[in-house]
Amino acid sequence: MVFLAKQHGEFLAQTITLFNQAKKKNKNFKIIDLSADFRLKNPKDYEKWYSFKHPDEALLKKIGLRTSGALSKKIKQARLIANPGVTRPP
């Protein structure tokens, strides 16, 4: 299990690399990202809210948690968990 606690966008490329490498080696890994790098479902919203373009739209579709109301079963099955946090407009 890996917890990521960098500023939004600061470790995004490395998170994608880490996810892809871990997926190849071990099916039982978890990455919990406390930034907003995977918080939003629509990749276009990253430019609007965080001033960067999300580089991996396919991975955004695989995120296991985006809201605090998600069921624990979904959390257990997810490999990459996004911090629900609070998203505010710029």
Backbone atoms as SQL, in Angstrom:
CREATE TABLE atoms (id INTEGER PRIMARY KEY, chain TEXT, resi INTEGER, resn TEXT, atom TEXT, x REAL, y REAL, z REAL);
INSERT INTO atoms VALUES
  (1, 'A', 1, 'MET', 'N', 0.847, -1.162, 0.000),
  (2, 'A', 1, 'MET', 'CA', 0.000, 0.000, 0.000),
  (3, 'A', 1, 'MET', 'C', 0.897, 1.230, 0.000),
  (4, 'A', 2, 'VAL', 'N', 0.516, 2.186, -0.863),
  (5, 'A', 2, 'VAL', 'CA', 1.270, 3.434, -0.982),
  (6, 'A', 2, 'VAL', 'C', 0.304, 4.598, -0.783),
  (7, 'A', 3, 'PHE', 'N', 0.678, 5.537, 0.084),
  (8, 'A', 3, 'PHE', 'CA', -0.069, 6.776, 0.248),
  (9, 'A', 3, 'PHE', 'C', 0.711, 7.886, -0.435),
  (10, 'A', 4, 'LEU', 'N', 0.042, 8.657, -1.271),
  (11, 'A', 4, 'LEU', 'CA', 0.674, 9.791, -1.949),
  (12, 'A', 4, 'LEU', 'C', 0.084, 11.074, -1.376),
  (13, 'A', 5, 'ALA', 'N', 0.951, 11.986, -0.974),
  (14, 'A', 5, 'ALA', 'CA', 0.483, 13.221, -0.328),
  (15, 'A', 5, 'ALA', 'C', 1.216, 14.433, -0.891),
  (16, 'A', 6, 'LYS', 'N', 1.291, 14.533, -2.187),
  (17, 'A', 6, 'LYS', 'CA', 1.927, 15.673, -2.845),
  (18, 'A', 6, 'LYS', 'C', 0.859, 16.693, -3.246),
  (19, 'A', 7, 'GLN', 'N', 1.313, 17.880, -3.645),
  (20, 'A', 7, 'GLN', 'CA', 0.401, 18.904, -4.151),
  (21, 'A', 7, 'GLN', 'C', -0.221, 18.415, -5.460),
  (22, 'A', 8, 'HIS', 'N', -1.386, 18.943, -5.787),
  (23, 'A', 8, 'HIS', 'CA', -2.075, 18.564, -7.019),
  (24, 'A', 8, 'HIS', 'C', -1.148, 18.759, -8.225),
  (25, 'A', 9, 'GLY', 'N', -1.005, 17.718, -9.028),
  (26, 'A', 9, 'GLY', 'CA', -0.201, 17.776, -10.240),
  (27, 'A', 9, 'GLY', 'C', 1.285, 17.547, -10.026),
  (28, 'A', 10, 'GLU', 'N', 1.765, 17.650, -8.803),
  (29, 'A', 10, 'GLU', 'CA', 3.195, 17.568, -8.522),
  (30, 'A', 10, 'GLU', 'C', 3.770, 16.168, -8.746),
  (31, 'A', 11, 'PHE', 'N', 2.976, 15.131, -8.516),
  (32, 'A', 11, 'PHE', 'CA', 3.474, 13.755, -8.629),
  (33, 'A', 11, 'PHE', 'C', 2.610, 12.938, -9.586),
  (34, 'A', 12, 'LEU', 'N', 1.844, 13.609, -10.423),
  (35, 'A', 12, 'LEU', 'CA', 0.880, 12.939, -11.298),
  (36, 'A', 12, 'LEU', 'C', 1.538, 11.957, -12.265),
  (37, 'A', 13, 'ALA', 'N', 2.544, 12.385, -12.983),
  (38, 'A', 13, 'ALA', 'CA', 3.210, 11.498, -13.952),
  (39, 'A', 13, 'ALA', 'C', 3.832, 10.294, -13.253),
  (40, 'A', 14, 'GLN', 'N', 4.432, 10.516, -12.092),
  (41, 'A', 14, 'GLN', 'CA', 5.047, 9.419, -11.351),
  (42, 'A', 14, 'GLN', 'C', 3.990, 8.462, -10.789),
  (43, 'A', 15, 'THR', 'N', 2.823, 8.980, -10.435),
  (44, 'A', 15, 'THR', 'CA', 1.739, 8.122, -9.942),
  (45, 'A', 15, 'THR', 'C', 1.268, 7.188, -11.047),
  (46, 'A', 16, 'ILE', 'N', 1.141, 7.705, -12.243),
  (47, 'A', 16, 'ILE', 'CA', 0.726, 6.887, -13.383),
  (48, 'A', 16, 'ILE', 'C', 1.759, 5.792, -13.644),
  (49, 'A', 17, 'THR', 'N', 3.028, 6.151, -13.609),
  (50, 'A', 17, 'THR', 'CA', 4.105, 5.172, -13.791),
  (51, 'A', 17, 'THR', 'C', 4.074, 4.124, -12.686),
  (52, 'A', 18, 'LEU', 'N', 3.951, 4.576, -11.448),
  (53, 'A', 18, 'LEU', 'CA', 3.896, 3.665, -10.308),
  (54, 'A', 18, 'LEU', 'C', 2.717, 2.698, -10.436),
  (55, 'A', 19, 'PHE', 'N', 1.540, 3.211, -10.808),
  (56, 'A', 19, 'PHE', 'CA', 0.358, 2.376, -10.981),
  (57, 'A', 19, 'PHE', 'C', 0.603, 1.303, -12.044),
  (58, 'A', 20, 'ASN', 'N', 1.127, 1.695, -13.189),
  (59, 'A', 20, 'ASN', 'CA', 1.354, 0.744, -14.285),
  (60, 'A', 20, 'ASN', 'C', 2.409, -0.299, -13.935),
  (61, 'A', 21, 'GLN', 'N', 3.464, 0.096, -13.234),
  (62, 'A', 21, 'GLN', 'CA', 4.493, -0.865, -12.831),
  (63, 'A', 21, 'GLN', 'C', 3.959, -1.833, -11.776),
  (64, 'A', 22, 'ALA', 'N', 3.217, -1.310, -10.808),
  (65, 'A', 22, 'ALA', 'CA', 2.662, -2.166, -9.759),
  (66, 'A', 22, 'ALA', 'C', 1.642, -3.146, -10.331),
  (67, 'A', 23, 'LYS', 'N', 0.858, -2.682, -11.292),
  (68, 'A', 23, 'LYS', 'CA', -0.157, -3.542, -11.915),
  (69, 'A', 23, 'LYS', 'C', 0.498, -4.745, -12.601),
  (70, 'A', 24, 'LYS', 'N', 1.642, -4.526, -13.233),
  (71, 'A', 24, 'LYS', 'CA', 2.344, -5.618, -13.913),
  (72, 'A', 24, 'LYS', 'C', 2.913, -6.632, -12.924),
  (73, 'A', 25, 'LYS', 'N', 3.295, -6.172, -11.725),
  (74, 'A', 25, 'LYS', 'CA', 3.997, -7.037, -10.775),
  (75, 'A', 25, 'LYS', 'C', 3.106, -7.690, -9.722),
  (76, 'A', 26, 'ASN', 'N', 2.015, -7.022, -9.319),
  (77, 'A', 26, 'ASN', 'CA', 1.247, -7.517, -8.196),
  (78, 'A', 26, 'ASN', 'C', -0.207, -7.064, -8.312),
  (79, 'A', 27, 'LYS', 'N', -1.105, -8.005, -8.293),
  (80, 'A', 27, 'LYS', 'CA', -2.521, -7.674, -8.400),
  (81, 'A', 27, 'LYS', 'C', -3.107, -7.183, -7.077),
  (82, 'A', 28, 'ASN', 'N', -2.386, -7.305, -5.991),
  (83, 'A', 28, 'ASN', 'CA', -2.911, -6.965, -4.669),
  (84, 'A', 28, 'ASN', 'C', -2.313, -5.682, -4.108),
  (85, 'A', 29, 'PHE', 'N', -2.108, -4.681, -4.908),
  (86, 'A', 29, 'PHE', 'CA', -1.552, -3.422, -4.429),
  (87, 'A', 29, 'PHE', 'C', -2.649, -2.384, -4.267),
  (88, 'A', 30, 'LYS', 'N', -2.363, -1.366, -3.472),
  (89, 'A', 30, 'LYS', 'CA', -3.268, -0.230, -3.294),
  (90, 'A', 30, 'LYS', 'C', -2.443, 1.048, -3.350),
  (91, 'A', 31, 'ILE', 'N', -2.972, 2.034, -4.051),
  (92, 'A', 31, 'ILE', 'CA', -2.399, 3.380, -4.054),
  (93, 'A', 31, 'ILE', 'C', -3.526, 4.314, -3.606),
  (94, 'A', 32, 'ILE', 'N', -3.264, 5.088, -2.576),
  (95, 'A', 32, 'ILE', 'CA', -4.237, 6.055, -2.088),
  (96, 'A', 32, 'ILE', 'C', -3.646, 7.436, -2.306),
  (97, 'A', 33, 'ASP', 'N', -4.267, 8.182, -3.198),
  (98, 'A', 33, 'ASP', 'CA', -3.767, 9.503, -3.582),
  (99, 'A', 33, 'ASP', 'C', -4.562, 10.574, -2.846),
  (100, 'A', 34, 'LEU', 'N', -3.880, 11.348, -2.017),
  (101, 'A', 34, 'LEU', 'CA', -4.537, 12.386, -1.237),
  (102, 'A', 34, 'LEU', 'C', -4.628, 13.718, -1.977),
  (103, 'A', 35, 'SER', 'N', -4.021, 13.811, -3.144),
  (104, 'A', 35, 'SER', 'CA', -4.127, 15.028, -3.949),
  (105, 'A', 35, 'SER', 'C', -5.409, 14.967, -4.784),
  (106, 'A', 36, 'ALA', 'N', -5.577, 15.936, -5.645),
  (107, 'A', 36, 'ALA', 'CA', -6.759, 15.956, -6.520),
  (108, 'A', 36, 'ALA', 'C', -6.468, 15.342, -7.890),
  (109, 'A', 37, 'ASP', 'N', -5.334, 14.694, -8.053),
  (110, 'A', 37, 'ASP', 'CA', -4.911, 14.217, -9.369),
  (111, 'A', 37, 'ASP', 'C', -5.847, 13.198, -10.006),
  (112, 'A', 38, 'PHE', 'N', -6.645, 12.511, -9.208),
  (113, 'A', 38, 'PHE', 'CA', -7.593, 11.523, -9.739),
  (114, 'A', 38, 'PHE', 'C', -8.983, 11.733, -9.159),
  (115, 'A', 39, 'ARG', 'N', -9.216, 12.878, -8.602),
  (116, 'A', 39, 'ARG', 'CA', -10.470, 13.179, -7.907),
  (117, 'A', 39, 'ARG', 'C', -11.651, 13.353, -8.855),
  (118, 'A', 40, 'LEU', 'N', -11.405, 13.900, -10.021),
  (119, 'A', 40, 'LEU', 'CA', -12.486, 14.222, -10.947),
  (120, 'A', 40, 'LEU', 'C', -12.594, 13.172, -12.049),
  (121, 'A', 41, 'LYS', 'N', -13.798, 12.906, -12.483),
  (122, 'A', 41, 'LYS', 'CA', -14.017, 11.892, -13.515),
  (123, 'A', 41, 'LYS', 'C', -13.769, 12.430, -14.923),
  (124, 'A', 42, 'ASN', 'N', -14.159, 13.669, -15.160),
  (125, 'A', 42, 'ASN', 'CA', -14.027, 14.274, -16.485),
  (126, 'A', 42, 'ASN', 'C', -12.646, 14.916, -16.625),
  (127, 'A', 43, 'PRO', 'N', -11.816, 14.450, -17.568),
  (128, 'A', 43, 'PRO', 'CA', -10.468, 15.001, -17.716),
  (129, 'A', 43, 'PRO', 'C', -10.449, 16.498, -18.044),
  (130, 'A', 44, 'LYS', 'N', -11.490, 16.995, -18.688),
  (131, 'A', 44, 'LYS', 'CA', -11.541, 18.422, -19.025),
  (132, 'A', 44, 'LYS', 'C', -11.668, 19.303, -17.779),
  (133, 'A', 45, 'ASP', 'N', -12.223, 18.741, -16.718),
  (134, 'A', 45, 'ASP', 'CA', -12.392, 19.510, -15.485),
  (135, 'A', 45, 'ASP', 'C', -11.065, 19.842, -14.804),
  (136, 'A', 46, 'TYR', 'N', -10.025, 19.085, -15.081),
  (137, 'A', 46, 'TYR', 'CA', -8.715, 19.362, -14.465),
  (138, 'A', 46, 'TYR', 'C', -8.160, 20.700, -14.925),
  (139, 'A', 47, 'GLU', 'N', -8.369, 21.031, -16.181),
  (140, 'A', 47, 'GLU', 'CA', -7.904, 22.328, -16.685),
  (141, 'A', 47, 'GLU', 'C', -8.684, 23.459, -16.022),
  (142, 'A', 48, 'LYS', 'N', -9.977, 23.261, -15.866),
  (143, 'A', 48, 'LYS', 'CA', -10.830, 24.282, -15.276),
  (144, 'A', 48, 'LYS', 'C', -10.521, 24.483, -13.791),
  (145, 'A', 49, 'TRP', 'N', -10.398, 23.413, -13.029),
  (146, 'A', 49, 'TRP', 'CA', -10.282, 23.500, -11.576),
  (147, 'A', 49, 'TRP', 'C', -8.843, 23.564, -11.081),
  (148, 'A', 50, 'TYR', 'N', -7.918, 22.903, -11.780),
  (149, 'A', 50, 'TYR', 'CA', -6.545, 22.787, -11.262),
  (150, 'A', 50, 'TYR', 'C', -5.465, 23.325, -12.208),
  (151, 'A', 51, 'SER', 'N', -5.871, 23.849, -13.345),
  (152, 'A', 51, 'SER', 'CA', -4.958, 24.476, -14.308),
  (153, 'A', 51, 'SER', 'C', -3.906, 23.529, -14.875),
  (154, 'A', 52, 'PHE', 'N', -4.260, 22.259, -15.064),
  (155, 'A', 52, 'PHE', 'CA', -3.384, 21.339, -15.795),
  (156, 'A', 52, 'PHE', 'C', -4.232, 20.326, -16.548),
  (157, 'A', 53, 'LYS', 'N', -3.673, 19.804, -17.614),
  (158, 'A', 53, 'LYS', 'CA', -4.351, 18.794, -18.424),
  (159, 'A', 53, 'LYS', 'C', -3.989, 17.417, -17.871),
  (160, 'A', 54, 'HIS', 'N', -4.997, 16.602, -17.624),
  (161, 'A', 54, 'HIS', 'CA', -4.726, 15.258, -17.092),
  (162, 'A', 54, 'HIS', 'C', -4.177, 14.379, -18.209),
  (163, 'A', 55, 'PRO', 'N', -3.035, 13.724, -17.986),
  (164, 'A', 55, 'PRO', 'CA', -2.381, 12.962, -19.055),
  (165, 'A', 55, 'PRO', 'C', -2.900, 11.540, -19.280),
  (166, 'A', 56, 'ASP', 'N', -3.792, 11.037, -18.419),
  (167, 'A', 56, 'ASP', 'CA', -4.204, 9.635, -18.564),
  (168, 'A', 56, 'ASP', 'C', -5.709, 9.475, -18.348),
  (169, 'A', 57, 'GLU', 'N', -6.473, 9.745, -19.412),
  (170, 'A', 57, 'GLU', 'CA', -7.928, 9.647, -19.337),
  (171, 'A', 57, 'GLU', 'C', -8.388, 8.211, -19.069),
  (172, 'A', 58, 'ALA', 'N', -7.675, 7.242, -19.591),
  (173, 'A', 58, 'ALA', 'CA', -8.060, 5.837, -19.392),
  (174, 'A', 58, 'ALA', 'C', -7.960, 5.445, -17.920),
  (175, 'A', 59, 'LEU', 'N', -6.928, 5.915, -17.248),
  (176, 'A', 59, 'LEU', 'CA', -6.757, 5.588, -15.836),
  (177, 'A', 59, 'LEU', 'C', -7.834, 6.267, -14.980),
  (178, 'A', 60, 'LEU', 'N', -8.266, 7.441, -15.368),
  (179, 'A', 60, 'LEU', 'CA', -9.333, 8.122, -14.627),
  (180, 'A', 60, 'LEU', 'C', -10.600, 7.274, -14.554),
  (181, 'A', 61, 'LYS', 'N', -10.844, 6.492, -15.588),
  (182, 'A', 61, 'LYS', 'CA', -12.037, 5.643, -15.630),
  (183, 'A', 61, 'LYS', 'C', -11.945, 4.461, -14.667),
  (184, 'A', 62, 'LYS', 'N', -10.736, 4.144, -14.196),
  (185, 'A', 62, 'LYS', 'CA', -10.522, 2.982, -13.330),
  (186, 'A', 62, 'LYS', 'C', -10.496, 3.327, -11.844),
  (187, 'A', 63, 'ILE', 'N', -10.675, 4.581, -11.503),
  (188, 'A', 63, 'ILE', 'CA', -10.560, 5.005, -10.118),
  (189, 'A', 63, 'ILE', 'C', -11.660, 4.374, -9.275),
  (190, 'A', 64, 'GLY', 'N', -11.285, 3.869, -8.104),
  (191, 'A', 64, 'GLY', 'CA', -12.220, 3.145, -7.263),
  (192, 'A', 64, 'GLY', 'C', -13.062, 3.998, -6.349),
  (193, 'A', 65, 'LEU', 'N', -12.629, 5.182, -6.020),
  (194, 'A', 65, 'LEU', 'CA', -13.365, 5.997, -5.060),
  (195, 'A', 65, 'LEU', 'C', -13.169, 7.462, -5.393),
  (196, 'A', 66, 'ARG', 'N', -14.263, 8.186, -5.454),
  (197, 'A', 66, 'ARG', 'CA', -14.181, 9.634, -5.652),
  (198, 'A', 66, 'ARG', 'C', -15.045, 10.368, -4.636),
  (199, 'A', 67, 'THR', 'N', -15.934, 9.656, -4.009),
  (200, 'A', 67, 'THR', 'CA', -16.796, 10.292, -3.019),
  (201, 'A', 67, 'THR', 'C', -16.730, 9.506, -1.719),
  (202, 'A', 68, 'SER', 'N', -16.934, 10.193, -0.639),
  (203, 'A', 68, 'SER', 'CA', -16.843, 9.550, 0.667),
  (204, 'A', 68, 'SER', 'C', -17.988, 8.564, 0.912),
  (205, 'A', 69, 'GLY', 'N', -19.019, 8.593, 0.086),
  (206, 'A', 69, 'GLY', 'CA', -20.144, 7.692, 0.261),
  (207, 'A', 69, 'GLY', 'C', -19.990, 6.355, -0.438),
  (208, 'A', 70, 'ALA', 'N', -18.840, 6.087, -0.999),
  (209, 'A', 70, 'ALA', 'CA', -18.629, 4.821, -1.718),
  (210, 'A', 70, 'ALA', 'C', -18.699, 3.634, -0.761),
  (211, 'A', 71, 'LEU', 'N', -19.137, 2.517, -1.277),
  (212, 'A', 71, 'LEU', 'CA', -19.249, 1.315, -0.468),
  (213, 'A', 71, 'LEU', 'C', -17.881, 0.725, -0.179),
  (214, 'A', 72, 'SER', 'N', -17.747, 0.103, 0.981),
  (215, 'A', 72, 'SER', 'CA', -16.463, -0.478, 1.365),
  (216, 'A', 72, 'SER', 'C', -16.033, -1.583, 0.403),
  (217, 'A', 73, 'LYS', 'N', -16.977, -2.280, -0.228),
  (218, 'A', 73, 'LYS', 'CA', -16.635, -3.328, -1.197),
  (219, 'A', 73, 'LYS', 'C', -15.866, -2.741, -2.380),
  (220, 'A', 74, 'LYS', 'N', -16.300, -1.575, -2.851),
  (221, 'A', 74, 'LYS', 'CA', -15.610, -0.924, -3.963),
  (222, 'A', 74, 'LYS', 'C', -14.205, -0.500, -3.552),
  (223, 'A', 75, 'ILE', 'N', -14.049, -0.045, -2.335),
  (224, 'A', 75, 'ILE', 'CA', -12.733, 0.361, -1.839),
  (225, 'A', 75, 'ILE', 'C', -11.810, -0.848, -1.788),
  (226, 'A', 76, 'LYS', 'N', -12.317, -1.974, -1.301),
  (227, 'A', 76, 'LYS', 'CA', -11.505, -3.188, -1.205),
  (228, 'A', 76, 'LYS', 'C', -11.040, -3.664, -2.576),
  (229, 'A', 77, 'GLN', 'N', -11.858, -3.494, -3.608),
  (230, 'A', 77, 'GLN', 'CA', -11.530, -3.976, -4.948),
  (231, 'A', 77, 'GLN', 'C', -10.651, -2.996, -5.730),
  (232, 'A', 78, 'ALA', 'N', -10.660, -1.742, -5.359),
  (233, 'A', 78, 'ALA', 'CA', -9.943, -0.716, -6.114),
  (234, 'A', 78, 'ALA', 'C', -8.429, -0.820, -5.926),
  (235, 'A', 79, 'ARG', 'N', -7.699, -0.503, -6.970),
  (236, 'A', 79, 'ARG', 'CA', -6.238, -0.451, -6.894),
  (237, 'A', 79, 'ARG', 'C', -5.741, 0.967, -6.654),
  (238, 'A', 80, 'LEU', 'N', -6.442, 1.926, -7.219),
  (239, 'A', 80, 'LEU', 'CA', -6.092, 3.334, -7.043),
  (240, 'A', 80, 'LEU', 'C', -7.302, 4.041, -6.468),
  (241, 'A', 81, 'ILE', 'N', -7.104, 4.652, -5.317),
  (242, 'A', 81, 'ILE', 'CA', -8.193, 5.307, -4.605),
  (243, 'A', 81, 'ILE', 'C', -7.901, 6.799, -4.554),
  (244, 'A', 82, 'ALA', 'N', -8.858, 7.603, -5.006),
  (245, 'A', 82, 'ALA', 'CA', -8.691, 9.054, -5.026),
  (246, 'A', 82, 'ALA', 'C', -9.330, 9.668, -3.792),
  (247, 'A', 83, 'ASN', 'N', -8.658, 10.621, -3.211),
  (248, 'A', 83, 'ASN', 'CA', -9.172, 11.349, -2.066),
  (249, 'A', 83, 'ASN', 'C', -10.391, 12.158, -2.484),
  (250, 'A', 84, 'PRO', 'N', -11.532, 11.979, -1.802),
  (251, 'A', 84, 'PRO', 'CA', -12.698, 12.743, -2.200),
  (252, 'A', 84, 'PRO', 'C', -12.511, 14.243, -2.018),
  (253, 'A', 85, 'GLY', 'N', -11.924, 14.672, -0.914),
  (254, 'A', 85, 'GLY', 'CA', -11.570, 16.065, -0.686),
  (255, 'A', 85, 'GLY', 'C', -12.646, 17.076, -1.028),
  (256, 'A', 86, 'VAL', 'N', -12.234, 18.291, -1.168),
  (257, 'A', 86, 'VAL', 'CA', -13.114, 19.390, -1.531),
  (258, 'A', 86, 'VAL', 'C', -12.538, 20.062, -2.755),
  (259, 'A', 87, 'THR', 'N', -13.331, 20.179, -3.792),
  (260, 'A', 87, 'THR', 'CA', -12.884, 20.827, -5.019),
  (261, 'A', 87, 'THR', 'C', -13.525, 22.196, -5.097),
  (262, 'A', 88, 'ARG', 'N', -12.692, 23.224, -5.235),
  (263, 'A', 88, 'ARG', 'CA', -13.193, 24.592, -5.314),
  (264, 'A', 88, 'ARG', 'C', -12.739, 25.205, -6.627),
  (265, 'A', 89, 'PRO', 'N', -13.578, 26.049, -7.191),
  (266, 'A', 89, 'PRO', 'CA', -13.175, 26.718, -8.451),
  (267, 'A', 89, 'PRO', 'C', -12.003, 27.654, -8.213),
  (268, 'A', 90, 'PRO', 'N', -11.206, 27.903, -9.277),
  (269, 'A', 90, 'PRO', 'CA', -10.040, 28.789, -9.142),
  (270, 'A', 90, 'PRO', 'C', -10.438, 30.212, -8.793);
